[in-house]
């Protein structure tokens, strides 16, 4: 992959288009009041007139996702789940090697196809279907790399949300078949939340 292509594609994935939330004008042309359209967070933060990316990446889960977008594995380190970092780099290395291998085959087939077209301009090339197959596989490999990177960020975001999730052993649920005094049989559902 050429350096120019990386320089062009990298900012597209790292710095997405900034979207803004709806602004509250307060009064329309006739002087009538408009309803308040501000969004209020559960913590009481007023989200009116704020950048949506700033809202998304505010707080601990957003910070973990942002760290993972900037540097793969940094969100997992922020969440103190260090055992996930080698898995992420293994997935990225596997996807990168897959791209490297496919790209090498693509370049070989591209040069064979171009040489065949130059030497036999009036005939269809036998290499053309293979060239197209490798081109498609190379594009899929790029999407795999981007997908692994975005999955890394999503995993850090979700993991930070669930860090305070109660996994106490007192949480239980069970089904029991118990006799019903009127019909003779029945199913009961017992659950304990503490």
Secondary structure, 3 states (H helix, E strand, C coil): CCHHHHHHHHHHHHCCCCCECCCCCCECCCCCECCCCCCECCCCCECCCCEHHHHHCCHHHHHHHHHHHHCCCHHHHHCCCHHHHHHHHHHHHHHHHHHHHHHHHHHHHHHHHHHHHHHCCCCCCCCHHHHHHHHHHHHHHHHHHHHHHHHHHHHHHHHHHHHHCCCCCCCEEEEEECCCCCCCCCEEEEEECC
